[in-house]
Structures are given as C-alpha cells and as structure tokens.
Amino acid sequence: MNQPAANVTNLPAREVYQRLKDVCLGTATARRHGQQNWNDVHSGLVTIDIDGWLITLNKEAGALDYCAACTTPDGRHSDMHSWAERGTDPLELLSVWERGRLEAVLETLR
C-alpha cells in the first residue's frame, strides 16, 4: 500500500539536517543499515540508521553527493523530489566542517 502523500512532504530538510549534524557533533550515533558498507560503494545509495531515522545517502565517484530519502521512526518520509520542490537538500545545510566530519564518520561504519 502506498503511503499517503501528506507523509511524503511532512519531513522538512532542516529536520534531516539536524539529525546529520547531531552525528557530526557526537550527540547521535550513526549505524550502517543493510549490507552496503560506505567504503565499498564507489557510486550508489547507502542507508544509515541514526537513532531510528533511516537516511539514504547517494555517493558519487567516491564522495558524498546528496540525500536521497529519509524515514523517521514515526513513519514520516521525504525524498529528494520533495526537498527539490523547496530547493534544499539536507546536505546543503551542512557547514564545510560538518560535511567533512560526516564523511569521516561514514568511513568508520562497518
């Protein structure tokens, strides 16, 4: 069954950004979700779990590229299409330091 359209647009990029920032600051823990290891993917999607938030990130040519989707523990969901309508990818909200820190954390996930 498809999720209601209201759930698809109910998760602002800023909320996803905050979860990613929490990982950078060490106040939340990221874990690998599924079989894909960040270091083993050159280009493609990798899903991480941040305290129950499932965040799918795209890696392009070995580098963090964009946030593809996020589902919260309470079932809210948004993806790159709904964020594009508002003009903001959650990763674009990260500072240069935060983005570098996030990439370093992703490289340690096993």
Secondary structure, 3 states (H helix, E strand, C coil): CCCCHHHHCCCCHHHHHHHHHHHHHCCCCEEECCCCCHHHCCCEEEEEEECCEEEEEEEECCEEEEEEEEECCCCCEEEHHHHHHHCCCHHHHCCHHHHHHHHHHHHHCC
